[in-house]
Each structure stands twice: as structure tokens, then as C-alpha cells.
């Protein structure tokens, strides 16, 4: 059901989303169907099938979307993302990761090729008008960037536009050189609505008040936010000349002391690029006031680790959590309705609220 949360396109006149947006169970359910089912998700901690002829089952956003899916790599090396539910009686097709020449349901033996095409079903010789297109496993769009994989149930935009926009800034960093460092992976559970966490990420306004150590290495006066169709970028410039990107000649930011590129991708992904590599964050709804934020680390230049804006990420996260949980408590008040945006510091939040409003009204 469409929900009307109108956000004025002029940030100088606009008000933020009302408190009811974060409190209403009906809105929370609508966010699942109208936002998350219509956007892209990072397949976090899902190993890509390495062999030609392999399958890896997983669940997309457990506890929220709960969609059973499977990654397959066919004999030609092509990667596919499929629904992992048999089109006969709804049993899971693939139970565990491993080699696979075909996908065969263990319930009644329905068989599919590794691209999801129906191939065979016992005892169906007398069935009329069979098979039909709906007997194939549903296929989902898939995009790969280096070691990372992204899929969507029915995304309303092409993830390539996201990758192309990010490449304008970080394309000089070869994605195949990013190496996952599992020792630095962390998950945080926060007693707050997932969108409040995104609200906080999308503005540098709070940095001088909340993140004193981070503020010491960033030039707050020159902090910049750029908005695109389904993502935005915050650029953190360094106070000094150490621990900044070595940008190639002809780069769009050539000559600038860039300490960090903070990309946010609608609705719940943060790509934080530092001279040492990438901290990729996934914001996963667990309930109307419960969120898991997963940090995964991909190292590009180990010599630059733990320096500059890309250091002390755990401390920064805990500082953010304290603020976001405080907002969660505050919006329960009978007297708080909505706020206003700072035209100079909260362009990213305004962009996020505008996208939420647009998707919910469809």
C-alpha cells in the first residue's frame, strides 16, 4: 500500500521524515516490500562458487527478507543467482555448498540446469501444458566488483550506475587487488531503527561533536557531499598531508588532500574507501528498533593500515551507536514530530529521505 511521506525537493524548505516513519509497524513492513525488494544487496559472507559446476546456497537478509537463494557457476564459468525453491512443491533445492553438475530437488527429483532452466521431472508424462516458463527457477540480476557480489530481487535501478559513479573516484584502485581481512571483520547490534543509522552516516555535521579523534584528522570546513540518483558521496579532506590518497594524474580530485571517500548506496550499504583499502558496511534490519551493522575489511595497501581517517573505526562505530540509540529513544516522545535539514550539512540525509518517500509512494 503506497504511503505518503512527502519531502520537499528544496532542502531549504523541507522537513525530515516524521517520527511515525520510524515507529509505525506498517511502515516497517512496507519498507521491506517497497524498498528492500526493489533495491540491491551485497551478498555478505557468501563465498563465490570457485569451480565450474558448483552451487552455494544462502539466505538474503536473514530475519528480514529471508529469501532462499543460490549462487551457481555453470560449466562455462558463468555465475548465476537463482531462487533456491523448487517450482514443484516449494522444497529447498540446494542444501549445502559443493560441486554440482545439476540442481536436483531431494523431495521428488525435479532437475534444473545450473542456470535454473527446468530439465526433468519424474511421473509428469501425463501432465498437460508442461513444462511452462514458471517451472524454471527464478533468476535474479547479479553484479560483481572484484571480490564483491551484489544481487537484487527486483531492483528498480541498474547497479552498474553505482559502480560507474564510484569508479570516477576510486577506479584507479584495482578491485581484484582488494584482499579480505577476516581478522578485522565485526558485527554490531544496535537498539535502533536501521534508517536512523543511515541518517547518521549520511552527514558529517555531527563529526566535531561526536568524533573528536576523527575530527582531528579531517578538515571539517571543506567536508563535501555529492548526491547522485541512488547513491551519494561524502568526501573527507585531510587536515595535513599524511595518509591521503595518491591520486593519479587527471583524476577528478587531483591536487586535493582526500583522506576518505564515503559512498552510501540506497538503501543500506556504505563503501568507505581509505588509502589502505575498503571498509564495507551493511545495515541489516532485525526489527523495528533492532539493527545489525556488519563491517567487512578489504585491504588494498597494508602499509597504510591504522592511519588517518581510516583508523580507529571501532571507536567511531561505538560513538555513532551511542548517538543513534539516543535518537531512537528520543523519537518515542509524544512531543517530537519532525525536524529541519541543514542546507549546508545535511544534503545526504535529505537525499535519503527523498528516495524513501519516492519508493514508498509507488
N, C-alpha and C positions, 0 to 999 in steps of 0.2 A: 504494500500500500504506500503510495507516494506520501512523503512528509514534507511540509513546507517550513524550511528554516532559511529564510531569505537573508542573504548577506549583500549589502550594498557594494557594488564594484568599486566605488570610490572609498578608499581606506579612510579618508578624512571624515567621512560621514558614517562609516559602517560601525555597527556594534558586533561584539563577539557572539558566538553561539550561546544560547541561554543555558542556565543550569539544568533545565529539564532534559536537554540533549544528553547529558552525562548520567542522569538519574533514572530515566524512563526505560523500563524493561522492553517495551515495544520498540523504542528507538534502537536499543542494543541489538534486538533480533533483526531489525531492518538493516542495520549496518552489515550484518553477516551476509544477507542475501543481495543487497544492492551495492555494497562497496567491495567486500572481500571476494564475492563470487564474480565480480566484474573487473578485477584487477590482477596483478601478477604477484607471485610469491616466490621467494628464494627457497629452494629445496635444501634447507639447512640439515647438515649431518647425513645427507643421503649420498652414499658413495655411487659414483657413476659406474655402470657395468663396464668392466675393462676388456672382457673377452668378446669376440664376435660370436654371438649366440649366448646371451646371458640375460638375467632378469633380476631386478632389485625392487621388492615391494616396499611401500611406505604409506604413511597417512599424512595428508596435507592438513597442517594446523590442528593437531590433536586437541580435543577439548573445545574446539570452536567450529571449524568447518568439518573435521572428521571425515574427510573424503579419502577412501581407499584408492591408491594409485600404484602404478608400477612403471619403472623405467626399464626399457629393453634395448639391447643392441643387436641388430639383426646380422646375418652372415656377411652382409656388405659393409658392416661397420656403422650403419646409420642408427642414430639414437632416437627412441620414441618414448613418449609419455602417454600412458593408457589408463583407462579406468580398470581397476582390478576386481571387478564384479562380473561374474558370469551372466550372460544375457539370457540364460535359460531360467534358473530359479534363484539367482542372486547370491550364490556362494562366492567366497573369495577364490580367485583363480590361482594366484601365486602365494604360497605360504611362507617361503623363505628365499633369500638371495642365493643365486648359484647359476651354473651353466643351464642353458635351456635351448633346445632345438625348436620346440613348440611350446605354446601355453595350453595346458590341459587341465580342465576343471576336475578336481578329485571327487566331486559329487556324482556326476553322471557322464563324465568323459567328453564333454564338449571341448573341441580343439580349435585353437586360433594360431595364426602365424605370429611372428614376433612384431609385426606392425599392427596387430589387432584384428586382422581380417578373419572372419569365420571360415573354418576349413572343413569340419566334420562333426556330426552328431549321431551317435548310435540310436537305433529304433525310431528314426524320424522319416523313414522312407515314405510313409503314407501321409505325412503332413503336407497340406496344400499351401501354396504360395510361400515356400520355404526353400532356401533362406531369404531373408529380406535385409536391407541395409541396417536395420536396427539390431540384427543378430551379430554384427561386428562389435568389437569393444570400442566405446567412445574414445576418440583421440583428443589430446589436449595440446595447445600450442606450447612450444618449448624454445628457449633461447639459452645459449651457452656463452660465457665470457671467461676465458681461461679456465680455472678450476671450478667456477661457479655455474650453477644451473638454475633457471627460472622457468616457472610454468604458471598457467592460469586456467581456471575452469571455463570462463567465457569472457576474457578480458576485453574491455572497451577501447583499448588502445594498444598499439604495437610496441613491444618492449625495445625494439630496435631504436625507436626515437630516444629512449632513455640512454641506451649505450652510445648512440651518436653524440648526444649532448655531453655526456661525461667525457667522451673521447676528446672533445675540444680542449679540455683542461688536462686530463691525465692519460691521453692516448700515447704519450711518449713512454709510459711505463708498460712494458710488455706484459700482458696479463698471464702469459704462460710462465713468467718468472716468479709469480707470487706463490710462495710456499706456505702451506697451512702449518701453524704452530699450535698444536693442541694443548701444550702446557700453559698457554695464555687464555684458553677458552674459559668463559664464565657465563653463568646464568643467574639472573637476579629476579626475585619475585617481589612485586610491588603492590601495595594495597591501594590501587588507584585504577581508574578507567584508562584504557590503552590510549585514547585520544588525548588525554591530559599529558601523558608522557611525550607524545608527538608535539603538542603545543609548546612544551618547554624546550624541546630540541630545536624548534624552528625559529628561535630568536636568540640573539646574543645580548639582548637587553639586560638579562639577569647576571651576566658574567661578572661585572665588577662587584656585585652584591653577594653572590653565592660562591664563585670560584676564584678565590684570591690568588692561588698559585697560577692558575691558567691565565688570569688577567695580567699577571706579571710578565708573561712572555708574548701576549697578544697586544696589538695596537688597537685598542677598543675604538678610538676615534675614527679609524679607517675601515672598521668591520663592514662588510658589504653583503647584501642579499640580492640574488638574481632569481626571478621566477620564470619558469617555462610551463609548458602545457600540463604535464603530470609529474613534474619534479621541480625542486628548486635547489639553489646552491648558496651556501654561506661561505665566504672567503675570509679566513683569518690571516691577517698580516702580522709579521713578527715585529717586536719592538727593536730587536737587534739584528745582526746579520748572520747569527749562527742558526743552525738547524732549520734551514729553509730549502725549498725545492730548487734544484739545479735545473732551471727551465731551459729547454733548447732554443736556439736562435729562431726567431719567427713565431714563437709561442704567443698566444693571445695576451698573456700576462708577463711577457718578457720585460725584465728590468724591475719587477716588483718583488718584494720580500714576502713571498707566500709561505706561511707556516702550516696551513691546513686547508684542504678543500672538503667542506662538509655537504655532501649531497643527501637530500631526502627524496625518496621515491614514493609516490602515493600508493597505498595509504600508510605503510608501516615499516619501511626499510630505510636505514641510514648507512651510507657509504662514506666513511671518514678516512680520507686519504692524507697520509703524512709522508714526509721524506723517507721514512723507514718502510712504508707499505700501507696496508688497509686494515682498519677495524670495521668490520661489517656487523651491524646491529639489526636484529629482527625483533619487532614488538608484537607479541602474541597474546591476544585476548584470552583470558581464562574465565572471566566472569565480568559482570557489570562494574565491579570495583576490584578486580584482580587481574594482574598483567605479568607475563614473563618477558623479560628482555634478555635476549641471548647475544653475547659478544663473541665473535669469532675473529681470529687474528691470522692475517696473511702477510708474510714478511717479504719485502722486496729488496731492502738493503739492511742486513743485520747490523752493520756498523753504526747505524743511526738510531737504533732502538733506544727507548727510555730517555729521549732527549726532546726538548722543546715542547710544542703543543701536543705532541703525541705521547707524552709521558704521564704517569700518574692517572691513567684512565679509571682505575678502580676508585680512587679518591673522588674524582669528578663525578662518577656514577653515583656514589653514595650521597654526595652533596645534592645531586639532582633528585634522587629518590626522596630525600627529606622534604624538599620543596613541593614535589608533585603530590606526595601523600598529604601535605598540609593543605594543598588546593582541594584535594578530594574531600577532606573534612570540611573545608570552607564552603563548598558548593552545596552542602546539605542544608545550609542555613535558609530559613524562610525568607530572609531579607536580601539575599543575593539573587539577582536576576541575570544580568549580563554586564559586560564591561565595554570599553572602547579600545581601539588599537592605536598604538603609537605609529604615526605615518612614517617616521624615520627608522624605527627599530623593530617593528612587528609585521613587516611585509610578508614574511614566510608564514606566520600564523594566519594572517588574512587570506593568503593563497590557499592554505589547507582548509579553512572553514568554508571558503567559496567552493572548493571542489566537493567537500562533503555535502554541502547544500545542493549542489547541482546533481550529484549522483542520487541523493535521496529523493529528489523531486521527480525522478523519471518514472 
